[in-house]
């Protein structure tokens, strides 16, 4: 009889202990959902999760999903009008991820409630909070950087012509001559650029001017041609590596203007009045310009020799590979009891 009483007392105690395990509220809050709201909580092995979601404002919620972290889906509802008393059995101690997506243009207002029923009184005080840790992952990514491998400088002839400019009293032809000069265009590709950096000019009148040029050319060939890899004294002038010391011979002079458009306004950037003139230009390197020649001689027309050479600089590049270290920071949740 005593044994039966003891057994009944034990059964009564066990039933009473089990009956005392009530749902424990983890989170209850009213939330405004635009894109998504997410929650993370830890649960003990044997727990039963109870999830409720009530839509207070808006027709429905686009998606509701409960996942055992990191990716095992336990519950999913699409275009949900609410979730009532959804129960999920926890097979092992883990973190659960609750994700609520609003959808649509307007925010939705919901009340979300998350509770747990422990398996026994021993896990009633289980800490459901989580903490975030940071993991650093390093990887190497192949990149390419443009590296200069060569620079080549060349002399390009732009103009070599003789222009007849008539006298002031010539009734059939003007004593002013105008013509346009187009400079070589810059070129640019991904791995190669060619740029006009400067140009030089020589203007000489008649046979006197041409003879002076030939003398200058001989002097250039003896002094500078081998160093500069060009036989063109005007090219040497354009490089800025050769100075032409002009001692004008006797002869007829010519007035000249180099003019072009800048911001829609014509401006003169070089001019002179002599039997021989030279110059180096570095500020006008693209487009075209006009050369104006004027003969102030009343009775004699003149021939004007004009030579222009440009300096082109070509840069060659290669794409050189290199490894770039990338460090990716990833935050992940852990149970507070494991922290």
ABEGO torsion letter per residue (X at the ends): XAAAAAAAAAAAAAAAAAAABBBBBABBBBBBBBABBBBBBBBBBGBBBBBBBBBABEABBABBBBBBOAABBABBBBGBAEBBGBBBBBABBBBBBBBBBAEEABBBBBBBBBBBBBABAAAAABBABBBBBBBBBBBBBBBBBBBBABBBBBBBBABBBBBBBBBAABAABBABBBBBBBBBBBBBBAABBBBBABBBBBBBBEAAAAAAAAAAAAAAAAAAAAAAGBABAAAAAAAGABBBBBBBBBEBBBBBBBBBBBGGBBBBABBBBBABBBBBBAABABEBBBBBBBBABAABBBBBBBBBBBBBBBBBBBBBBBBBBBBBBBBBBBBAAAX
